[in-house]
Amino acid sequence: MMRLKISHTTRYSFDAPVRFGLQQLRMTPLSGPTQTVLDWDIALDGARVQLDYLDHHGNRVQLVSIEPGATGLSLTCSGEVEVEDTHGVVGPHRDATPLWLFSCPTPRTTAGVGSKAIAAKVAGATPLDRLHALSGLIHDAVSYEVGASHPDWSAEDAVKAGAGVCQDHAHVFIACARLLGFPARYVSGYLLMEDRTEQDATHAWAEAYVDDLGWVGFDVSNGISPDGRYVRVATGLDYSEAAPVIGTRVGGEGESLDVAIEVAQQ
């Protein structure tokens, strides 16, 4: 069991005042088969919580409104989580969302020519063998390169470019896994790095559903299945359903963004 301390601050600055804005926050991890949340808190400056609920994937969501006239917004979450190393196995499907939905492609995870070519190379004696082989093939085909991709890229965009970040790796894995007959989903969360505590982005990986095991995680970017260093926060069909912050506003032109994350072992 590993205890991790996490602090995550997102700051927005606007050149013009915000007239109206709503944000969905998926920044609260929940206790489950692989982790126990010991404490967690979210502090807002320039916004207030209007609604707190669980979405159809079982993610904790805070719907917050930006204060009219605000020229800045700060979101800070922090807490401690104990994580167990289960070699990536999360277990049975427990959400209200039917399992078959995770076999349906989305605009970000539709398999094109490039993804189909990767999936066609997959081989292995067991489902786990095939999924690990898929992870390795994607790792070779799409190199990890910060700044190489755009947040709205699809899986096929990343394959064509041959480069991307963890978000892109997860989307390509999901597209290919679904093509191979495995329900698959996107996971956002945190990762304890070996060489530093300060980070400038959250982490992302994918999970595929395997009969007799349930959901199993695959981190293509690091070439492993999640272990005791990974904290799961939200899941979805793709990034759009598991993003830490997503929303809309009127006004607030000239946005600048600063993200500061610290993940440390206690």
N, C-alpha and C positions, 0 to 999 in steps of 0.2 A: 504494500500500500504506500502511495506517495502523496504527500500533502503539498499542494501548490497554492501560492498566494498570487492573486491577479489584480492588476489595476489597469483600467482602460479608459482613457479620456479622448473624446472627439470634440474639437472646437471648430465652429463655423464663424467666419467674419463676413459681413455684408457691407458693400459700399453704399447701398441704399436700404432704408428701413423695410422690414417685412410687414406687409399689410395683413396677410393671413397665411398660416402654414400648419400642416399636420404631418407628423412623423410617426412611423411604426418602428418601435425598438424591439429587436430580438437579441437582447444582450444579457439575459438571465438564464444561467444553466440550471437544470433541475436534477434532483437526485434520481438515480436509476440503477440498472444492473452493474454498471461499470464505475459509477462515481457517487459520492455523497457530498452534497453542498452543506458546508458547515455554517457559513454565513455569506450573505450577499446584499449589496446595497446599491441603489442607483440615485445619484444626485443630479439635479437639473438646474441650470442657470439660464434664464431667458425663455423658459418653457414650463408647462405644467401638465401633469398626467390627467387625462380625461377619462381613460378607460384602461382596465387591466384585465386580461383574459387569456385563455388558452385557445390557440387556433386549431384548425382541423388536423394538423400534424402533431399536436400536443406541445407546441412551443409556447413559452410564456411571452406574451406581447404586451407592451405598454404603448397605448396610443396617446401621443402628447401633442399639445397645441403650442405653437410658437407665440409668444406674447406680441400683440400688435405694436409695431414701431421698433421692435428689437433690431439692433444692428450686429448682434452676436448671439451665439447659442453654444452652451457647453454641456456635454453629456459625460458623466463619469460613473463607471460601475467598478466595484471592487469587492473582494471577498476571498474566502478560502475554500478549496475543494479537495477532498480526498479521492484519489483515483486508483483503481485496481487494474493490474495488467492481466487482461483476459485474452491476449494475443489477437485482438481485433474483434472478437466475438461479442456482440451486443445481446443476442438472444432473440426470442420470438417476437413477432409483430404484435404490438399492443395498442397502436393508435386506432382512432375511429376511422381513419382513411382506409378504404379497402386496399388490400395488397395488389390487386390487379392494376390499380391506378399507376403504380410505380413501373409498369411496363410500357406506359404510354409516352411517346416522345413529346417534347416541348420545343418551341422555336430554338432554344439554346442547346438542346440535346438531340436534335434530329440527325441521324446518321447519314452523311453524304458519301461521296465517292472515297474520300480519304479515310473516314472512320470505318467504312465497310472493308477497305483493303486491310486495315489493321486487324479487324475482327476475323477476317478470313485466314490470318496467319496463326490464330490461337489454337494450341494443342495441349492435351493433358489427359491423364487417365481419370481424374476426378474433377468435380465442379471446382473445388478449391485450387487444384492444379491449373485449371484453365483460367481462373480469375487472377491468380498470381502471374501467370504467363501474360495475360492481357495487360496487367499493370506494368510489367517489364517492357512490353512492346511499345506502350504509350510513352514510357520514360525515354526510350531510345528515339522515338519519332518526333516528340515534342520536347525540346530542351527547355529547362527552367531558365528564364531570363526576365528579370524585373524590368518593366517598362516596354516589353516587346508586344504586349497585347493591350486591348481596350476593355473596359468593364462590361461593355455590351456585346462582346464577341460570343459567337456560338462555338460549339465543339469543332465544327468543320472549319471555321476561320482559323482556329489554333493549329489544326492539322495542316492546313494549306501553308501557314506561315512557318511551321516547324519549330515554334517557340511560344512560350506563354508562362503563366504563373500557376499557383496551386488551384485557383478557380478554374482555369482552362483544363488542367489535368483532370480535375473532377468531372467536368462536363464531357470530356472525351471518353473517360472511363464509363460514365453513365450511358452515353449513347451506344457504345460498343457492347456493354453488358446487356442492355435491353435487347439489342440486336441478336445476342447469343441466347436469349431466353431467360435472363435473370432480371427480376425486378431490381431496380437500383434507385438510390436517392443521394442527394447532396447533403453534406454536413459542414456546418461552420462551427468554429470553436477556437481554442487556444492550444499552443504547443510550447512546452518548455524546451528552449534551445540549449545546446551543450556549451556554446561559446559566448553567450551573452544573455542578459535578462531583459534589456530594452529592445523593443521591436516597433515597427511602424505600420503593421497590418495584422489582422487576425489570420488564422489559418483555415484551410478548407481541404476536405478529402471526400471520398465517396464510400457508400456502403451498398453491398449487393446481398440479396436474400438467397440463402442456400438451404435447401431442404434438410431437415434434421439438425441444423445449426441455428437458423434464423439469420438475422442481419450480421454481416461481417464487414469490417472496415478495411479500406485499402488507400494508403497515402502514396499516390504515384510519385509525387515530388520527391519524397524521401526513400522510395523503394521498399516500404515496410507496411505492415499492418499496425494500426494505432496501439500503443502500449500505455504504461502508467504516466506518461508525460502529456497525454492528450486529454483535454476537457471538452466534452461535447456541449454545445449551446443550442443549436437549432438545426432542424432538418427540413428538406423540401424536395420537390421534383427537380429544382435547379436553384441557382443562386438567388433568383428573384423571390423565392419563398423562404429563404434562410438568411438573407442579408442582415447584418447587425442594425443598419439604419436605412430606411427607405421611406420616401414621402414626397410631398408636393408643397409648393408655396406660391403666393402671389406677392410680387415685390422681392426685395432682397437680392437685387442684381449685383454682379461683381463678387461672387462668392469665392472665398479662400478657405481651405480646409487643412487642419493639423490634427494628426492622430499620434497619440503616445500610449504605448502598451508596455507593461512590465509583467513578466511571468517568472516567478522564482520559487525554488523548492524551500519549504519550511523545515 
